[in-house]
Amino acid sequence: MRISLRMSTAVTRRPLNVSLPTGLIEEARKLDINLSRACEQGIGTAIKAERERRWKQQNAQAIADYNRWVEDNGLPLAGYREF
């Protein structure tokens, strides 16, 4: 399942109660920030960050193995690099 961080009116929405610090709400309202959209963006960003963290964790051994291989053998196709 892929979650887009872009807002779309075509997305089915459902109401949700969220508790936020009063000062944060007041400041957002002073700045005309849409709280629902801000929450949506923040949750989307948190989901993306957690998925990246889990991917790195799940693939840590393969990444370490590849890095070790590069240390031992050099970069693949390094002879074709022009920089």
MMTF fields as JSON, N, C-alpha, C and O atoms, coordinates in Angstrom:
{
  "mmtfVersion": "1.0.0",
  "mmtfProducer": "UNKNOWN",
  "numBonds": 331,
  "numAtoms": 332,
  "numGroups": 83,
  "numChains": 1,
  "numModels": 1,
  "chainsPerModel": [1],
  "groupsPerChain": [83],
  "chainIdList": ["A"],
  "bondAtomList": [4, 2, 8, 6, 12, 10, 16, 14, 20, 18, 24, 22, 28, 26, 32, 30, 36, 34, 40, 38, 44, 42, 48, 46, 52, 50, 56, 54, 60, 58, 64, 62, 68, 66, 72, 70, 76, 74, 80, 78, 84, 82, 88, 86, 92, 90, 96, 94, 100, 98, 104, 102, 108, 106, 112, 110, 116, 114, 120, 118, 124, 122, 128, 126, 132, 130, 136, 134, 140, 138, 144, 142, 148, 146, 152, 150, 156, 154, 160, 158, 164, 162, 168, 166, 172, 170, 176, 174, 180, 178, 184, 182, 188, 186, 192, 190, 196, 194, 200, 198, 204, 202, 208, 206, 212, 210, 216, 214, 220, 218, 224, 222, 228, 226, 232, 230, 236, 234, 240, 238, 244, 242, 248, 246, 252, 250, 256, 254, 260, 258, 264, 262, 268, 266, 272, 270, 276, 274, 280, 278, 284, 282, 288, 286, 292, 290, 296, 294, 300, 298, 304, 302, 308, 306, 312, 310, 316, 314, 320, 318, 324, 322, 328, 326],
  "bondOrderList": [1, 1, 1, 1, 1, 1, 1, 1, 1, 1, 1, 1, 1, 1, 1, 1, 1, 1, 1, 1, 1, 1, 1, 1, 1, 1, 1, 1, 1, 1, 1, 1, 1, 1, 1, 1, 1, 1, 1, 1, 1, 1, 1, 1, 1, 1, 1, 1, 1, 1, 1, 1, 1, 1, 1, 1, 1, 1, 1, 1, 1, 1, 1, 1, 1, 1, 1, 1, 1, 1, 1, 1, 1, 1, 1, 1, 1, 1, 1, 1, 1, 1],
  "groupList": [{"groupName": "MET", "atomNameList": ["N", "CA", "C", "O"], "elementList": ["N", "C", "C", "O"], "formalChargeList": [0, 0, 0, 0], "bondAtomList": [1, 0, 2, 1, 3, 2], "bondOrderList": [1, 1, 2], "singleLetterCode": "M", "chemCompType": "L-PEPTIDE LINKING"}, {"groupName": "ARG", "atomNameList": ["N", "CA", "C", "O"], "elementList": ["N", "C", "C", "O"], "formalChargeList": [0, 0, 0, 0], "bondAtomList": [1, 0, 2, 1, 3, 2], "bondOrderList": [1, 1, 2], "singleLetterCode": "R", "chemCompType": "L-PEPTIDE LINKING"}, {"groupName": "ILE", "atomNameList": ["N", "CA", "C", "O"], "elementList": ["N", "C", "C", "O"], "formalChargeList": [0, 0, 0, 0], "bondAtomList": [1, 0, 2, 1, 3, 2], "bondOrderList": [1, 1, 2], "singleLetterCode": "I", "chemCompType": "L-PEPTIDE LINKING"}, {"groupName": "SER", "atomNameList": ["N", "CA", "C", "O"], "elementList": ["N", "C", "C", "O"], "formalChargeList": [0, 0, 0, 0], "bondAtomList": [1, 0, 2, 1, 3, 2], "bondOrderList": [1, 1, 2], "singleLetterCode": "S", "chemCompType": "L-PEPTIDE LINKING"}, {"groupName": "LEU", "atomNameList": ["N", "CA", "C", "O"], "elementList": ["N", "C", "C", "O"], "formalChargeList": [0, 0, 0, 0], "bondAtomList": [1, 0, 2, 1, 3, 2], "bondOrderList": [1, 1, 2], "singleLetterCode": "L", "chemCompType": "L-PEPTIDE LINKING"}, {"groupName": "THR", "atomNameList": ["N", "CA", "C", "O"], "elementList": ["N", "C", "C", "O"], "formalChargeList": [0, 0, 0, 0], "bondAtomList": [1, 0, 2, 1, 3, 2], "bondOrderList": [1, 1, 2], "singleLetterCode": "T", "chemCompType": "L-PEPTIDE LINKING"}, {"groupName": "ALA", "atomNameList": ["N", "CA", "C", "O"], "elementList": ["N", "C", "C", "O"], "formalChargeList": [0, 0, 0, 0], "bondAtomList": [1, 0, 2, 1, 3, 2], "bondOrderList": [1, 1, 2], "singleLetterCode": "A", "chemCompType": "L-PEPTIDE LINKING"}, {"groupName": "VAL", "atomNameList": ["N", "CA", "C", "O"], "elementList": ["N", "C", "C", "O"], "formalChargeList": [0, 0, 0, 0], "bondAtomList": [1, 0, 2, 1, 3, 2], "bondOrderList": [1, 1, 2], "singleLetterCode": "V", "chemCompType": "L-PEPTIDE LINKING"}, {"groupName": "PRO", "atomNameList": ["N", "CA", "C", "O"], "elementList": ["N", "C", "C", "O"], "formalChargeList": [0, 0, 0, 0], "bondAtomList": [1, 0, 2, 1, 3, 2], "bondOrderList": [1, 1, 2], "singleLetterCode": "P", "chemCompType": "L-PEPTIDE LINKING"}, {"groupName": "ASN", "atomNameList": ["N", "CA", "C", "O"], "elementList": ["N", "C", "C", "O"], "formalChargeList": [0, 0, 0, 0], "bondAtomList": [1, 0, 2, 1, 3, 2], "bondOrderList": [1, 1, 2], "singleLetterCode": "N", "chemCompType": "L-PEPTIDE LINKING"}, {"groupName": "GLY", "atomNameList": ["N", "CA", "C", "O"], "elementList": ["N", "C", "C", "O"], "formalChargeList": [0, 0, 0, 0], "bondAtomList": [1, 0, 2, 1, 3, 2], "bondOrderList": [1, 1, 2], "singleLetterCode": "G", "chemCompType": "PEPTIDE LINKING"}, {"groupName": "GLU", "atomNameList": ["N", "CA", "C", "O"], "elementList": ["N", "C", "C", "O"], "formalChargeList": [0, 0, 0, 0], "bondAtomList": [1, 0, 2, 1, 3, 2], "bondOrderList": [1, 1, 2], "singleLetterCode": "E", "chemCompType": "L-PEPTIDE LINKING"}, {"groupName": "LYS", "atomNameList": ["N", "CA", "C", "O"], "elementList": ["N", "C", "C", "O"], "formalChargeList": [0, 0, 0, 0], "bondAtomList": [1, 0, 2, 1, 3, 2], "bondOrderList": [1, 1, 2], "singleLetterCode": "K", "chemCompType": "L-PEPTIDE LINKING"}, {"groupName": "ASP", "atomNameList": ["N", "CA", "C", "O"], "elementList": ["N", "C", "C", "O"], "formalChargeList": [0, 0, 0, 0], "bondAtomList": [1, 0, 2, 1, 3, 2], "bondOrderList": [1, 1, 2], "singleLetterCode": "D", "chemCompType": "L-PEPTIDE LINKING"}, {"groupName": "CYS", "atomNameList": ["N", "CA", "C", "O"], "elementList": ["N", "C", "C", "O"], "formalChargeList": [0, 0, 0, 0], "bondAtomList": [1, 0, 2, 1, 3, 2], "bondOrderList": [1, 1, 2], "singleLetterCode": "C", "chemCompType": "L-PEPTIDE LINKING"}, {"groupName": "GLN", "atomNameList": ["N", "CA", "C", "O"], "elementList": ["N", "C", "C", "O"], "formalChargeList": [0, 0, 0, 0], "bondAtomList": [1, 0, 2, 1, 3, 2], "bondOrderList": [1, 1, 2], "singleLetterCode": "Q", "chemCompType": "L-PEPTIDE LINKING"}, {"groupName": "TRP", "atomNameList": ["N", "CA", "C", "O"], "elementList": ["N", "C", "C", "O"], "formalChargeList": [0, 0, 0, 0], "bondAtomList": [1, 0, 2, 1, 3, 2], "bondOrderList": [1, 1, 2], "singleLetterCode": "W", "chemCompType": "L-PEPTIDE LINKING"}, {"groupName": "TYR", "atomNameList": ["N", "CA", "C", "O"], "elementList": ["N", "C", "C", "O"], "formalChargeList": [0, 0, 0, 0], "bondAtomList": [1, 0, 2, 1, 3, 2], "bondOrderList": [1, 1, 2], "singleLetterCode": "Y", "chemCompType": "L-PEPTIDE LINKING"}, {"groupName": "PHE", "atomNameList": ["N", "CA", "C", "O"], "elementList": ["N", "C", "C", "O"], "formalChargeList": [0, 0, 0, 0], "bondAtomList": [1, 0, 2, 1, 3, 2], "bondOrderList": [1, 1, 2], "singleLetterCode": "F", "chemCompType": "L-PEPTIDE LINKING"}],
  "groupTypeList": [0, 1, 2, 3, 4, 1, 0, 3, 5, 6, 7, 5, 1, 1, 8, 4, 9, 7, 3, 4, 8, 5, 10, 4, 2, 11, 11, 6, 1, 12, 4, 13, 2, 9, 4, 3, 1, 6, 14, 11, 15, 10, 2, 10, 5, 6, 2, 12, 6, 11, 1, 11, 1, 1, 16, 12, 15, 15, 9, 6, 15, 6, 2, 6, 13, 17, 9, 1, 16, 7, 11, 13, 9, 10, 4, 8, 4, 6, 10, 17, 1, 11, 18],
  "groupIdList": [1, 2, 3, 4, 5, 6, 7, 8, 9, 10, 11, 12, 13, 14, 15, 16, 17, 18, 19, 20, 21, 22, 23, 24, 25, 26, 27, 28, 29, 30, 31, 32, 33, 34, 35, 36, 37, 38, 39, 40, 41, 42, 43, 44, 45, 46, 47, 48, 49, 50, 51, 52, 53, 54, 55, 56, 57, 58, 59, 60, 61, 62, 63, 64, 65, 66, 67, 68, 69, 70, 71, 72, 73, 74, 75, 76, 77, 78, 79, 80, 81, 82, 83],
  "secStructList": [7, 7, 7, 7, 1, 1, 7, 7, 6, 6, 1, 7, 7, 7, 7, 7, 7, 7, 7, 7, 7, 2, 2, 2, 2, 2, 2, 2, 2, 2, 6, 6, 7, 7, 2, 2, 2, 2, 2, 2, 2, 2, 2, 2, 2, 2, 2, 2, 2, 2, 2, 2, 2, 2, 2, 2, 2, 2, 6, 2, 2, 2, 2, 2, 2, 2, 2, 2, 2, 2, 2, 2, 2, 7, 7, 6, 6, 4, 4, 4, 7, 7, 7],
  "xCoordList": [0.834, 0.0, 0.875, 1.79, 0.605, 1.394, 0.561, -0.611, 1.142, 0.441, 1.094, 2.294, 0.293, 0.792, 0.743, -0.211, 1.766, 1.785, 1.043, 0.854, 0.622, -0.141, -1.598, -2.147, -2.217, -3.618, -4.483, -4.175, -5.537, -6.453, -7.868, -8.145, -8.766, -10.153, -10.847, -11.945, -10.239, -10.841, -10.681, -11.308, -9.863, -9.606, -10.799, -11.314, -11.232, -12.293, -11.756, -10.687, -12.489, -12.043, -13.004, -14.177, -12.486, -13.348, -12.942, -11.756, -13.913, -13.613, -12.823, -12.97, -11.981, -11.145, -10.938, -10.67, -11.056, -10.772, -9.29, -8.705, -8.688, -7.262, -7.094, -7.693, -6.293, -5.998, -4.653, -3.648, -4.647, -3.421, -3.264, -4.257, -2.048, -1.839, -2.561, -2.539, -3.188, -3.976, -3.154, -3.626, -1.942, -1.09, -0.811, -0.743, -0.653, -0.389, -1.606, -1.471, -2.774, -4.015, -4.215, -4.546, -4.015, -4.201, -3.246, -3.644, -1.989, -0.992, -1.333, -1.211, -1.756, -2.144, -3.322, -3.336, -4.298, -5.466, -5.075, -5.582, -4.17, -3.695, -3.045, -3.133, -2.391, -1.683, -2.536, -2.034, -3.818, -4.759, -4.282, -4.396, -3.756, -3.325, -4.495, -5.122, -4.785, -5.84, -5.334, -4.43, -5.915, -5.436, -5.578, -4.696, -6.666, -6.851, -5.765, -5.184, -5.494, -4.458, -3.069, -2.24, -2.823, -1.521, -1.322, -0.234, -2.378, -2.291, -2.051, -1.236, -2.753, -2.598, -1.162, -0.577, -0.611, 0.771, 1.739, 2.661, 1.523, 2.415, 2.359, 3.393, 1.163, 1.023, 1.647, 2.317, 1.425, 2.034, 3.554, 4.205, 4.111, 5.567, 6.061, 7.102, 5.326, 5.699, 5.639, 6.503, 4.637, 4.522, 5.71, 6.318, 6.043, 7.172, 8.476, 9.26, 8.703, 9.925, 9.998, 11.065, 8.874, 8.863, 9.086, 9.795, 8.486, 8.724, 10.185, 10.752, 10.808, 12.234, 13.082, 14.007, 12.77, 13.532, 13.442, 14.445, 12.222, 12.04, 12.742, 13.314, 12.71, 13.388, 14.889, 15.513, 15.456, 16.887, 17.225, 18.247, 16.359, 16.579, 16.502, 17.35, 15.495, 15.305, 16.406, 16.701, 17.009, 18.021, 19.436, 20.351, 19.622, 20.924, 22.022, 23.132, 21.724, 22.746, 23.157, 24.346, 22.197, 22.506, 23.312, 24.239, 22.963, 23.705, 25.136, 26.078, 25.302, 26.646, 27.457, 28.64, 26.823, 27.514, 27.962, 29.086, 27.097, 27.445, 28.577, 29.515, 28.495, 29.559, 30.895, 31.937, 30.864, 32.081, 32.63, 33.836, 31.73, 32.148, 32.806, 33.826, 32.228, 32.797, 34.166, 35.081, 34.314, 35.626, 36.675, 37.819, 36.277, 37.21, 37.474, 38.595, 36.466, 36.563, 36.479, 36.706, 36.165, 35.985, 34.583, 33.796, 34.295, 32.979, 32.791, 33.695, 31.632, 31.366, 31.412, 30.927, 31.983, 32.068, 32.89, 32.758, 33.734, 34.53, 35.413, 35.71, 35.829, 36.672, 35.985, 36.643, 34.686, 33.928, 33.564, 32.965, 33.921, 33.589, 34.467, 35.653, 33.893, 34.643, 34.916, 35.299, 34.725, 34.987, 35.836, 36.166],
  "yCoordList": [-1.179, 0.0, 1.238, 1.358, 2.136, 3.348, 4.537, 4.646, 5.418, 6.59, 7.821, 8.048, 8.602, 9.827, 10.953, 11.062, 11.78, 12.917, 14.112, 15.128, 13.984, 15.057, 14.965, 13.873, 16.127, 16.147, 15.911, 16.399, 15.183, 14.917, 14.918, 14.323, 15.587, 15.607, 14.306, 14.046, 13.475, 12.215, 11.135, 10.08, 11.378, 10.403, 10.353, 11.392, 9.158, 9.014, 9.424, 8.978, 10.258, 10.757, 10.295, 10.025, 10.212, 9.874, 10.737, 10.998, 11.178, 12.057, 11.324, 10.116, 12.083, 11.516, 12.59, 13.745, 12.227, 13.162, 13.121, 12.051, 14.304, 14.417, 15.447, 16.522, 15.13, 16.071, 16.717, 16.035, 18.048, 18.805, 19.865, 20.295, 20.287, 21.353, 22.639, 23.013, 23.294, 24.496, 25.568, 26.186, 25.787, 26.808, 26.53, 27.448, 25.276, 24.882, 25.177, 25.682, 24.859, 25.115, 26.614, 27.055, 27.386, 28.838, 29.452, 30.302, 29.028, 29.567, 29.18, 30.002, 27.944, 27.499, 28.312, 28.706, 28.562, 29.349, 30.784, 31.355, 31.381, 32.746, 32.812, 33.826, 31.719, 31.682, 31.089, 30.839, 30.867, 30.302, 28.957, 28.684, 28.142, 26.798, 25.842, 25.803, 25.072, 24.074, 22.905, 22.181, 22.723, 21.699, 20.289, 19.453, 20.023, 18.686, 18.384, 17.299, 19.346, 19.141, 19.046, 18.241, 19.862, 19.812, 18.464, 17.89, 17.953, 16.624, 15.558, 14.655, 15.663, 14.699, 14.69, 13.628, 15.865, 15.949, 15.374, 14.638, 15.716, 15.215, 13.706, 13.056, 13.146, 11.688, 11.026, 10.001, 11.617, 11.077, 11.071, 10.111, 12.149, 12.238, 11.203, 10.58, 11.017, 10.026, 8.606, 7.783, 8.317, 7.005, 6.763, 5.693, 7.753, 7.619, 7.37, 6.497, 8.137, 7.989, 6.61, 5.996, 6.117, 4.803, 3.689, 2.722, 3.821, 2.807, 2.775, 1.698, 3.949, 4.014, 3.386, 2.625, 3.705, 3.145, 1.626, 0.934, 1.114, -0.342, -0.995, -2.075, -0.359, -0.921, -1.021, -2.046, 0.051, 0.052, -1.03, -1.706, -1.187, -2.213, -3.609, -4.458, -3.845, -5.158, -5.497, -6.671, -4.483, -4.708, -4.374, -4.304, -4.17, -3.762, -4.759, -4.36, -6.05, -7.058, -7.037, -7.114, -6.934, -6.89, -5.638, -5.697, -4.51, -3.266, -3.401, -2.99, -3.977, -4.178, -5.129, -4.893, -6.201, -7.15, -6.484, -6.699, -5.684, -4.99, -3.998, -3.925, -3.235, -2.275, -2.98, -2.484, -4.126, -4.917, -5.385, -5.336, -5.839, -6.296, -5.161, -5.368, -3.962, -2.804, -2.457, -2.111, -2.547, -2.285, -3.267, -2.89, -4.52, -5.558, -5.513, -5.78, -5.181, -5.306, -3.996, -3.979, -2.923, -1.647, -1.533, -2.48, -0.349, -0.118, -0.885, -0.92, -1.493, -2.149, -1.105, 0.014, -1.468, -0.6, 0.675, 1.646, 0.668, 1.854, 2.274, 3.458, 1.322, 1.646, 2.483, 3.065, 2.55, 3.327, 4.715, 5.501, 5.014, 6.341, 7.404, 7.174, 8.558, 9.638, 10.795, 11.884, 10.57, 11.635, 11.112, 11.857],
  "zCoordList": [0.0, 0.0, 0.0, 0.815, -0.889, -1.022, -0.563, -0.925, 0.219, 0.7, 0.093, 0.25, -0.595, -1.204, -0.181, 0.589, -0.179, 0.727, 0.132, 0.8, -1.132, -1.761, -1.333, -1.181, -1.141, -0.738, -1.962, -3.049, -1.795, -2.882, -2.344, -1.302, -3.053, -2.624, -2.982, -2.489, -3.83, -4.244, -3.181, -3.278, -2.181, -1.126, -0.18, 0.231, 0.161, 1.14, 2.502, 2.919, 3.177, 4.479, 5.561, 5.304, 6.764, 7.888, 9.07, 9.273, 9.844, 10.98, 12.059, 12.249, 12.76, 13.81, 14.87, 14.538, 16.112, 17.195, 17.508, 17.676, 17.585, 17.882, 18.988, 18.936, 19.975, 21.05, 20.782, 20.582, 20.781, 20.526, 21.611, 22.199, 21.879, 22.866, 22.438, 21.265, 23.389, 23.115, 22.409, 21.454, 22.868, 22.26, 20.796, 19.98, 20.476, 19.093, 18.21, 17.096, 18.72, 17.979, 17.772, 16.671, 18.823, 18.727, 17.717, 16.919, 17.746, 16.814, 15.375, 14.467, 15.167, 13.829, 13.307, 12.14, 14.151, 13.737, 13.408, 12.442, 14.206, 13.917, 12.541, 11.849, 12.152, 10.872, 9.746, 8.65, 10.018, 9.038, 8.487, 7.292, 9.366, 8.976, 9.152, 10.211, 8.11, 8.165, 9.004, 8.587, 10.18, 11.106, 10.54, 10.734, 9.851, 9.271, 8.253, 8.256, 7.384, 6.354, 6.994, 6.57, 8.006, 8.681, 9.36, 9.3, 10.009, 10.63, 9.564, 9.756, 8.453, 7.365, 6.836, 6.619, 6.634, 6.168, 7.189, 6.838, 8.455, 9.506, 9.64, 9.797, 9.58, 9.667, 8.441, 8.558, 7.263, 6.042, 6.124, 5.711, 6.661, 6.831, 7.837, 7.626, 8.924, 9.944, 9.368, 9.669, 8.551, 7.915, 6.997, 7.032, 6.176, 5.254, 6.021, 5.651, 7.086, 7.88, 8.525, 8.554, 9.043, 9.693, 8.678, 8.959, 7.505, 6.462, 6.055, 5.874, 5.906, 5.56, 6.658, 6.372, 7.923, 9.045, 9.055, 9.23, 8.866, 8.871, 7.693, 7.843, 6.512, 5.347, 5.615, 5.339, 6.153, 6.467, 7.483, 7.368, 8.475, 9.492, 8.876, 9.151, 8.052, 7.438, 6.44, 6.214, 5.848, 4.818, 5.274, 4.453, 6.569, 7.096, 6.751, 6.399, 6.847, 6.562, 5.091, 4.78, 4.2, 2.768, 2.427, 1.619, 3.039, 2.801, 3.307, 2.63, 4.496, 5.055, 4.178, 3.932, 3.705, 2.825, 1.533, 1.079, 0.944, -0.296, -0.06, -0.855, 1.027, 1.334, 1.538, 1.107, 2.189, 2.387, 1.038, 0.797, 0.164, -1.16, -1.935, -2.592, -1.861, -2.557, -1.981, -2.728, -0.66, -0.052, -0.562, -0.818, -0.706, -1.153, -2.652, -3.085, -3.449, -4.902, -5.666, -6.875, -5.005, -5.689, -6.266, -6.24, -6.786, -7.346, -8.654, -9.489, -8.833, -10.114, -11.234, -11.065, -12.349, -13.522, -13.284, -14.028, -12.25, -11.934, -13.111, -13.27, -13.925, -15.075, -16.126, -16.988, -16.066, -17.053, -16.56, -17.293, -15.334, -14.78, -15.417, -15.654, -15.691, -16.325, -15.355, -15.784, -14.086, -13.111, -11.985, -11.062]
}
